Amino acid sequence: MPAKQTNKNNLFFHCNRRVSEFSLLLINHLLLAMKNMKPTENTFDAVKFMRQEREMLSKKLSKMTKEEIFEYFKKLKALTTIKP
């Protein structure tokens, strides 16, 4: 019986060692990949876009009456809403 127990322990040790070696290999691979990555340049400025859209909408709406504004948004909603 003690011999079987030792074999089980050895098998468990070898499996754990293989998993650890694989984990280290994977981590090294990921670190190398991250090191070789080039930083991306974000060319889209969300705040600038939002301000431009708000300004454009303000210019359009300032020339409209209340009823025209309601019609404008009804038409816009009909065009942009996805219907099943």
MARROVO-746994 format. One record per residue (C-alpha): x, y, z; residue in one letter. Coordinates in steps of 0.1 Angstrom, whole numbers, plus 5000, padded with zeros to 4 digits. Layout:
<fikols>
x,y,z,res
X,Y,Z,A $
...
</fikols>
This chain:
<fikols>
x,y,z,res
5000,5000,5000,M $
5026,5026,5008,P $
5041,5021,4973,A $
5008,5030,4956,K $
5005,5061,4978,Q $
5040,5072,4968,T $
5031,5067,4931,N $
5000,5088,4935,K $
5020,5115,4952,N $
5047,5114,4925,N $
5020,5116,4898,L $
5003,5145,4915,F $
5037,5163,4919,F $
5045,5158,4882,H $
5011,5170,4870,C $
5014,5201,4892,N $
5049,5208,4879,R $
5037,5205,4843,R $
5008,5228,4850,V $
5032,5253,4866,S $
5056,5251,4837,E $
5028,5256,4813,F $
5015,5286,4833,S $
5050,5302,4833,L $
5054,5296,4796,L $
5020,5312,4789,L $
5028,5342,4812,I $
5061,5347,4795,N $
5045,5345,4761,H $
5018,5371,4771,L $
5044,5394,4785,L $
5065,5392,4754,L $
5034,5399,4733,A $
5025,5429,4754,M $
5061,5442,4752,K $
5059,5441,4714,N $
5025,5458,4712,M $
5025,5493,4699,K $
5003,5519,4716,P $
4972,5528,4697,T $
4964,5564,4689,E $
4929,5574,4696,N $
4919,5598,4668,T $
4883,5601,4679,F $
4876,5628,4706,D $
4841,5621,4721,A $
4839,5654,4739,V $
4848,5674,4708,K $
4822,5654,4688,F $
4795,5659,4714,M $
4801,5696,4715,R $
4801,5699,4677,Q $
4768,5680,4675,E $
4752,5700,4702,R $
4763,5733,4685,E $
4749,5721,4652,M $
4716,5710,4667,L $
4713,5743,4686,S $
4718,5762,4653,K $
4691,5742,4636,K $
4666,5744,4665,L $
4671,5781,4671,S $
4655,5788,4637,K $
4625,5766,4643,M $
4592,5771,4661,T $
4581,5748,4688,K $
4558,5728,4664,E $
4587,5725,4639,E $
4610,5712,4666,I $
4584,5685,4676,F $
4580,5675,4639,E $
4618,5674,4634,Y $
4622,5650,4663,F $
4593,5629,4652,K $
4608,5625,4618,K $
4643,5618,4633,L $
4629,5592,4656,K $
4610,5574,4627,A $
4643,5573,4607,L $
4666,5561,4635,T $
4644,5538,4655,T $
4648,5501,4647,I $
4614,5484,4643,K $
4609,5446,4645,P $
</fikols>
